[in-house]
Amino acid sequence: MRPAEMSSAFLLLATAAVAQSEALTAEQLAAADAIHARVLTLDTHKDIDPKLAPDQVPADPATAAEFRARFDPAVRGKCQVDFPKMREGAYDCAFFIVYTAQRKLDDAGFARALAEANAKFDAIERMAKKHADTIGLATSPDQVERLHRDGKLIACIGIENGYPMGTDLANIGRFHARGARYMGITHNGHTQLGDSHTPAEGMHGGLSELGRRALAEMNRVGIMVDVSHAAKTTMLQAVAASKTPVIASHSGARAVNDHTRNLDDEQLRALADKGGVVQCVALADFVKSNSARSAAVAAWQKECGVGRGAEDDGVPEVERERRWQKFRDGMPAIDQRHPKANVRDFVDHIDHVVRTVGIDHVGIGSDFDGGGGIDGWNDASESRNVTRELVRRGYTEAQIGKIWSGNLLRVWRQVEQHAAESARAGR
C-alpha cells in the first residue's frame, strides 16, 4: 500500500470493525441517504437487449404490455435498470453494454458479431434520441457531470468483448465514433485478442500480437482498456502494455471469493500501480461462493441451453433470447432455495480493495440485466443500500464519491488526455 494511503486505510479498518455489528440509526440512515443524493452514482456494467427502446410495439394490448415491460426503458418493467428504477434509487449513470455472443474465431463469426454489436449501438442511440428529455448519451466525463447537473439520467457505452472487432483495427476507431469508451479483451472463451479466464488452458499465452496492437489503438483513440473476464496472464500483460490506466469493469476480489472471474492481490496491485480501478461486481456467485447454488444455476443453464458452451451453436438471436428469458424466469426459484450474496458481502470486496491498494482504485459495476443482483441490491431502485452500507462501515462522503464515480471518471479523463496528446503529436 502506498504510504499516503496507509493512515486513512487503517482508520477505515478500525471504524469498519466496530460498524460491522451495528445497524444505522434513523439519523444515520437519513445522513446516508443525503450523501447518496449528493454523489454522482455511476455503474460501469448494465447489459441491454437490441430491442431496447423500440420504435414499434405489437398491436395486441396484452402482447404490447409484455413487450414494453421487457424493452421500454420508460416503463417500470422486468429489467433491473429502467428509468423509473434509476430515479427511485438515485442511480444516475450506467454504461450500457454492447455484448455479443462469442463464436468461432473466423470471418463469419466476426461479421455476425459486428452486426450484432451495431444493432446494440443502434438501440442505445435510439433510446437516447427517443427519450432525450430523460436521459443523455455521454461520451466524456465532462458530459457525464454536465448531464448530472442538469438533472438527467446518463448513459455511456462499453463493449464487453473485443470479439466483434474481428481482425480489423479500424473497427476500434469506428466503435469510438459510435460512443464506446471502454472495451474488453475477452468474454468467456479465448478471443483473437487474448486468453480468457476460462478455459484454464490458454491459446496465446496471454495477449495475442493482434491484441497488443488493439490495445495500442485503444490508447490512441481514447477507449479505456477493460480486463474483466481476461486470464491473469492476459490481464497483467494488458496492464503492462497499456500507456494509460486500465479498468476491470465488473470484477471482484479473489481474496474475498476465490473465483476465476475475480482479481487476486497481485492483479489488484498491478492495476493500481498503473493508476487503474477495479469496479466491484454485484453478481452473486462472484461475490460469495455457494457450491449448492452454483450447481443449481449451472444445471438450469444447461437445461435452458445458455451459458458456457451454448453460445457457439449458431442459434438465431430470437431463439437465444427466448432461452435467456426462460433462464431469467427460473432464477427466482433458485434464489429462494439458495439465498444469494447480499450487500454486506458485496462491500466486503470494496473493503478488501481499499485495504490492499487504497481508496483511489475501487468502483462499482453491477452486471445488472446480465446476471448481476444481490440481496439488498437487486435492481437500480435499491442503490441506496450500497451507500448505506458504506456509511455503516465508516466511509466518508468524499470516499463514497470516489467509489461511486470519482475514480472511474479520473481514469477516463487520463485516457482522454493521452488520446488528445497522441492526436497533437500525429501518432
C-alpha positions in Angstrom: 0.0 0.0 0.0 1.2 3.5 -0.7 2.4 5.4 2.4 0.0 8.3 1.8 -3.0 5.8 1.9 -2.0 3.9 5.0 -3.3 6.1 7.7 -6.7 6.6 6.2 -7.0 2.9 5.4 -6.1 1.8 8.9 -8.7 4.4 10.3 -11.2 2.9 7.9 -10.4 -0.6 9.1 -10.8 0.4 12.8 -14.2 2.1 12.0 -15.4 -0.8 9.9 -14.6 -3.3 12.7 -17.0 -1.5 15.0 -19.6 -0.8 12.3 -19.8 -4.4 11.2 -22.1 -5.4 14.1 -24.1 -2.1 14.1 -27.2 -1.1 12.3 -27.7 2.5 11.3 -29.8 4.7 13.5 -32.6 6.7 11.9 -30.4 9.8 12.0 -27.5 7.9 10.3 -29.9 6.5 7.7 -31.1 9.9 6.8 -27.5 11.1 6.6 -26.5 8.2 4.3 -29.5 8.9 2.0 -28.5 12.5 1.8 -25.0 11.5 0.8 -26.4 9.2 -1.8 -28.5 12.0 -3.2 -25.5 14.3 -3.5 -22.9 12.0 -5.0 -22.9 11.0 -8.7 -23.6 7.3 -8.9 -22.1 5.5 -11.9 -22.3 1.8 -12.7 -19.9 0.5 -15.3 -21.9 -2.5 -16.4 -25.6 -2.8 -17.4 -26.5 -5.2 -20.2 -29.1 -4.5 -22.8 -31.2 -6.1 -25.5 -31.0 -4.9 -29.1 -34.8 -4.3 -28.9 -34.2 -1.6 -26.2 -36.5 1.4 -26.7 -38.4 0.0 -29.7 -40.0 2.3 -32.2 -42.9 0.0 -32.6 -44.8 -2.3 -30.3 -47.2 -5.2 -31.0 -50.8 -4.1 -31.8 -52.4 -6.6 -29.4 -52.7 -4.8 -26.0 -51.7 -7.8 -23.9 -48.7 -8.6 -26.0 -47.8 -4.9 -26.1 -47.8 -4.6 -22.3 -45.4 -7.6 -22.0 -43.2 -6.2 -24.8 -43.0 -2.8 -23.1 -42.2 -4.4 -19.8 -39.2 -6.1 -21.3 -37.9 -3.4 -23.7 -39.2 0.0 -23.0 -36.9 1.8 -20.5 -39.5 4.4 -19.7 -41.7 1.7 -18.1 -41.0 0.2 -14.7 -40.7 -3.3 -16.2 -38.8 -6.5 -16.0 -35.3 -5.1 -16.4 -33.2 -4.4 -13.4 -32.4 -1.0 -14.9 -35.1 1.3 -16.4 -35.8 5.0 -16.0 -38.3 4.6 -13.1 -35.9 2.4 -11.1 -33.0 4.7 -11.8 -35.0 7.6 -10.4 -36.2 5.6 -7.4 -32.7 4.6 -6.5 -30.8 7.8 -7.4 -28.9 5.6 -9.8 -27.6 8.3 -12.1 -25.4 6.9 -14.8 -24.7 3.5 -16.3 -22.5 2.1 -19.1 -25.0 0.4 -21.4 -23.1 -2.7 -22.7 -22.5 -3.8 -26.3 -22.2 -7.5 -25.7 -22.2 -10.1 -28.5 -22.2 -13.9 -28.3 -18.7 -15.3 -28.9 -18.5 -18.0 -31.6 -15.7 -19.3 -33.8 -12.7 -17.1 -34.4 -13.3 -16.8 -38.2 -14.5 -14.2 -40.6 -18.1 -15.4 -40.5 -18.2 -15.3 -36.7 -16.6 -11.8 -36.6 -19.0 -10.5 -39.2 -22.1 -11.8 -37.4 -20.8 -10.3 -34.1 -20.1 -7.0 -35.7 -23.6 -6.8 -37.0 -25.0 -7.7 -33.5 -22.8 -5.0 -31.9 -24.0 -2.4 -34.3 -27.6 -3.4 -33.5 -26.9 -2.6 -29.8 -25.2 0.6 -30.7 -28.3 1.5 -32.6 -30.5 0.6 -29.7 -28.6 2.8 -27.3 -28.7 5.7 -29.8 -32.4 5.1 -30.3 -33.1 5.2 -26.6 -31.1 8.5 -26.2 -32.9 10.2 -29.1 -36.4 8.9 -28.2 -36.1 9.9 -24.5 -33.8 12.9 -24.8 -35.8 14.7 -22.2 -35.0 12.0 -19.7 -31.5 10.5 -20.5 -28.4 11.8 -22.3 -25.7 9.8 -24.0 -22.3 10.9 -22.6 -19.0 10.4 -24.4 -16.8 12.2 -22.0 -16.5 12.7 -18.2 -17.4 16.4 -18.6 -20.7 15.4 -20.4 -21.4 12.9 -17.6 -21.1 15.7 -15.0 -23.0 18.3 -17.0 -25.9 15.9 -17.6 -25.9 15.1 -13.9 -26.1 18.8 -13.0 -29.0 19.2 -15.5 -30.9 16.5 -13.6 -30.9 14.0 -16.4 -30.1 10.3 -16.3 -26.9 9.3 -18.1 -26.0 6.5 -20.5 -22.4 5.7 -21.5 -21.3 2.8 -23.8 -18.9 0.0 -23.1 -18.1 -3.1 -25.2 -17.8 -6.2 -23.1 -15.6 -8.2 -25.5 -13.3 -7.3 -28.4 -14.5 -10.2 -30.4 -16.8 -8.1 -32.8 -13.8 -6.0 -33.9 -12.5 -9.1 -35.7 -9.1 -8.6 -37.1 -9.7 -5.0 -38.4 -8.1 -2.5 -36.1 -10.1 0.3 -37.9 -13.2 -1.0 -36.1 -11.8 0.4 -32.8 -12.0 3.9 -34.2 -15.5 3.2 -35.6 -16.6 2.0 -32.1 -15.2 5.1 -30.6 -17.1 7.2 -33.1 -20.3 5.4 -32.0 -19.6 6.4 -28.4 -17.8 3.3 -26.9 -15.5 4.4 -24.1 -14.2 1.1 -22.9 -13.7 -2.3 -24.5 -12.8 -5.7 -23.0 -10.3 -8.1 -24.4 -12.3 -11.3 -23.9 -15.5 -12.8 -22.5 -15.9 -16.4 -21.6 -13.6 -18.1 -24.1 -10.4 -17.1 -25.8 -10.6 -14.4 -28.5 -8.4 -13.3 -31.3 -7.1 -10.7 -28.9 -6.1 -12.8 -25.9 -6.8 -15.6 -23.4 -9.9 -15.6 -21.2 -10.2 -16.7 -17.6 -11.9 -19.8 -19.0 -11.0 -22.4 -20.2 -7.9 -22.7 -18.0 -5.7 -23.9 -20.9 -4.6 -20.8 -22.8 -4.4 -20.2 -26.5 -2.0 -17.2 -26.8 -0.1 -17.3 -23.6 -1.9 -14.0 -22.6 -2.3 -11.3 -25.2 -2.0 -12.1 -28.9 0.0 -9.9 -31.2 -3.3 -8.6 -32.6 -4.4 -7.9 -29.0 -1.3 -5.8 -28.3 -1.9 -3.8 -31.4 -5.6 -3.4 -30.4 -4.5 -2.0 -27.0 -2.2 0.5 -28.7 -5.1 1.6 -30.9 -7.5 1.9 -27.9 -4.9 4.1 -26.2 -4.6 6.2 -29.3 -8.3 6.8 -29.9 -9.3 7.1 -26.3 -11.0 3.9 -25.3 -10.4 2.5 -21.8 -8.9 -1.0 -21.7 -11.1 -3.4 -19.7 -9.5 -6.6 -18.3 -12.6 -8.2 -16.8 -13.0 -11.8 -18.0 -9.3 -11.9 -19.0 -6.9 -14.6 -17.8 -4.4 -13.5 -15.3 -1.6 -13.6 -17.9 -3.7 -11.5 -20.3 -4.6 -9.1 -17.6 -1.1 -8.5 -16.4 0.3 -8.2 -19.9 -2.5 -5.7 -20.8 -1.7 -3.5 -17.8 2.0 -3.5 -18.7 1.3 -2.8 -22.4 -1.2 -0.1 -22.0 0.1 3.5 -21.9 -3.0 4.5 -19.9 -4.6 3.2 -16.7 -6.7 0.1 -17.1 -10.1 -0.8 -15.6 -11.8 -4.0 -14.6 -15.4 -3.1 -15.4 -17.0 -5.8 -13.3 -14.7 -8.0 -11.2 -14.4 -8.8 -7.5 -11.5 -9.5 -5.1 -10.3 -13.1 -5.3 -9.1 -12.9 -1.7 -12.7 -12.5 -0.6 -14.2 -15.1 -3.0 -11.9 -17.4 -4.9 -13.5 -17.3 -8.3 -11.6 -17.1 -11.6 -13.6 -14.0 -12.5 -12.1 -12.1 -9.6 -8.7 -10.5 -9.3 -6.1 -11.6 -6.9 -3.9 -9.2 -4.9 -1.1 -9.3 -7.4 -3.5 -8.2 -10.1 -5.0 -5.5 -7.8 -1.6 -4.1 -7.1 -0.6 -4.1 -10.8 -3.8 -2.4 -11.7 -3.4 0.3 -9.0 0.3 0.8 -9.8 -0.8 1.8 -13.3 -3.5 4.1 -11.8 -6.4 1.9 -12.7 -9.6 0.9 -11.0 -11.5 -2.3 -10.3 -15.2 -1.9 -10.5 -16.5 -4.4 -7.9 -19.2 -6.7 -9.4 -22.5 -7.5 -7.8 -23.1 -10.9 -9.5 -23.9 -13.2 -6.6 -21.7 -16.1 -7.4 -18.7 -13.9 -7.9 -19.4 -12.1 -4.7 -19.8 -15.2 -2.4 -19.3 -18.8 -3.3 -22.1 -21.2 -2.7 -21.5 -24.6 -4.2 -25.1 -25.8 -4.0 -26.3 -22.6 -5.6 -23.6 -22.7 -8.3 -24.6 -26.3 -9.1 -28.2 -25.4 -9.4 -27.5 -22.4 -11.6 -25.3 -24.5 -13.9 -27.9 -27.2 -14.2 -30.6 -24.6 -15.0 -28.3 -23.0 -17.6 -27.8 -26.4 -19.2 -31.5 -27.2 -19.3 -32.2 -23.8 -20.8 -29.4 -24.1 -23.4 -27.5 -20.9 -22.3 -24.1 -20.1 -20.8 -20.7 -21.6 -21.3 -20.6 -23.9 -24.4 -24.0 -22.9 -25.6 -23.1 -19.7 -27.4 -21.3 -21.4 -30.3 -24.3 -23.4 -31.6 -25.4 -20.8 -34.2 -29.0 -20.5 -32.9 -30.9 -17.4 -34.2 -31.0 -14.3 -32.0 -34.7 -14.7 -31.3 -34.2 -18.3 -30.0 -31.2 -17.3 -28.0 -33.3 -14.5 -26.3 -36.1 -17.0 -25.7 -33.6 -19.3 -23.9 -32.2 -16.5 -21.8 -35.7 -15.3 -20.8 -36.6 -18.8 -19.7 -33.4 -18.9 -17.7 -34.2 -15.5 -16.1 -37.7 -16.5 -15.3 -36.5 -19.6 -13.4 -33.9 -17.8 -11.3 -36.2 -16.6 -8.5 -37.0 -20.2 -7.6 -33.2 -20.9 -7.3 -32.7 -17.7 -5.3 -35.4 -18.9 -2.9 -33.8 -22.3 -2.4 -30.2 -21.0 -2.3 -30.1 -17.4 -1.0 -27.8 -15.0 -2.9 -25.0 -13.0 -1.6 -26.0 -9.7 0.0 -24.9 -6.0 0.1 -22.6 -6.7 3.1 -20.9 -9.5 1.2 -20.5 -7.1 -1.8 -19.0 -4.3 0.3 -16.5 -6.8 1.7 -14.9 -6.7 -1.8 -14.7 -2.9 -1.7 -13.2 -3.1 1.7 -10.5 -5.5 0.5 -9.6 -3.4 -2.5 -9.3 -0.4 -0.2 -7.1 -2.3 2.3 -4.9 -3.7 -0.4 -4.4 -0.8 -2.8 -6.3 2.3 -1.5 -9.5 4.2 -1.9 -8.5 5.6 -5.3 -8.7 2.2 -7.1 -12.2 0.9 -6.5 -15.6 1.4 -8.1 -18.9 -0.3 -8.8 -20.0 -2.4 -11.8 -23.3 -4.3 -11.1 -23.7 -6.5 -14.2 -27.4 -5.8 -14.0 -29.5 -7.4 -16.6 -26.6 -9.7 -17.3 -26.7 -11.9 -14.2 -25.9 -9.3 -11.6 -28.0 -8.7 -8.5 -27.7 -9.5 -4.8 -30.0 -9.4 -1.8 -30.4 -5.7 -1.0 -29.2 -4.5 -4.4 -31.2 -6.5 -6.9 -32.0 -3.6 -9.2 -31.3 0.1 -9.7 -34.1 1.1 -7.3 -32.2 -0.4 -4.3 -28.9 1.5 -5.0 -29.2 3.5 -1.7 -28.5 0.3 0.2 -24.9 0.2 -1.1 -24.3 3.8 0.1 -25.9 2.9 3.4 -23.6 0.0 3.9 -20.6 2.1 3.0 -21.7 4.7 5.6 -22.3 2.0 8.2 -18.6 0.9 7.7 -17.3 4.4 8.2 -16.6 5.7 4.7 -16.8 9.4 4.3 -18.8 11.3 1.7 -15.6 12.1 -0.2 -14.6 8.4 -0.2 -18.1 7.3 -1.3 -18.0 9.8 -4.1 -14.7 8.3 -5.3 -16.2 4.7 -5.2 -19.4 5.6 -7.0 -17.9 7.6 -9.8 -14.8 9.7 -9.0 -12.2 7.0 -9.6 -13.7 5.9 -12.9 -14.0 9.4 -14.2 -10.4 10.1 -13.2 -9.2 7.2 -15.3 -11.5 8.1 -18.2 -10.0 11.6 -18.2 -6.5 10.3 -18.2 -7.4 8.1 -21.2 -8.9 11.1 -22.9 -5.8 13.2 -22.2 -3.5 10.6 -23.7 -5.6 10.4 -26.8 -5.5 14.2 -27.2 -1.8 14.2 -26.8 -1.4 11.4 -29.4 -3.5 13.4 -31.8 -1.5 16.5 -31.3 1.7 14.5 -31.9 0.3 13.0 -35.0 0.6 9.4 -33.7 
